[in-house]
Amino acid sequence: MIKLIALDLDGTLLNSEKQISDRNKAVIQQAKEKGIKVVLCTGRPLGGIKQYLEELNLLEDGDYSITYNGGLVQNNRTGEVLSQKTLSYEQVKEIYACSQELSVPMNMIDLEYVYEPAYPAGHDSLYPSLLSSSLPFVKRNMDTFSADHVFNKVVFCTAPDRLDEAIARIPDSMKQRYSMMKSRPLLFEIMHPEVDKGNGISVLCDLLGYTNDDVMACGDEENDLAMLQFAGFPVAMDNASDELKSHATFITKTNNEDGVAYAIEQLALKD
């Protein structure tokens, strides 16, 4: 029996207008009334999804989210961090040096700010256009941080063709030491090596006393793969990549056709 539904946002719960449809809202409420926990799993910070948590009535004491692509497990109402995996200052310095060699803009993010170090000439980050309504952006050079400063993730955000070219040139040795994934065509995320949405859900399940057989996970992109691999009920959107679909046992409708609602009705609400 499904006890927890883990939902990606962009391309999954949100339609092309970045909105949650009325049908998705209604069906999620039915799942909640049945006692099923609904957990948003996103690369965004908690502050960046408050609007959606309010719309879905997910701000009660027992409501949680997986943020920073699994790097944090948080209580929605209080913001309490139940689990966190971070990057050290030395690790971020290494990644920044790599970004300079690749000539791609980099941002680093903690719980309070998105930092903008010096960008390569002529290649400003596109990240402000993606995260304009959540954490504030602060211009700050790498050498101004204390040695004990920790970061939740690092991102490269630039034109898709330029980004793909840069990703192909990242040394294999670095790829083996970090968790790296594309979450959108123009966005590449780098995190602690143990960070992914699957690990984040696993941590939350341990806290709640659930197993992977109790979990339905629904997504559409590369950064959703780990949570589909963890879940006993892995669901891919019809608009998902072929790679993600190959790991799903159920293909639902697209994000513009209330695919989340359809999957919940078929897998979690049928007696």
Secondary structure, 3 states (H helix, E strand, C coil): CCCEEEECCECCCECCCCCCCHHHHHHHHHHHHCCCEEEEECCCCHHHHHHHHHHCCCCCCCCEEEEHHHCEEEECCCCCEEEECCEEHHHHHHHHHHHHHHCCCEEEECCCCEEECCCCCCCCCCHHHHCCCCCCEEECCHHHCCCCCEECEEEEECCHHHHHHHHHCCCHHHHCCCEEEEEECCEEEEECCCCCHHHHHHHHHHHHCCCHHHEEEEECCHHHHHHHHHCCEEEECCCCCHHHHCCCCEECCCCCCCHHHHHHHHHCCCC
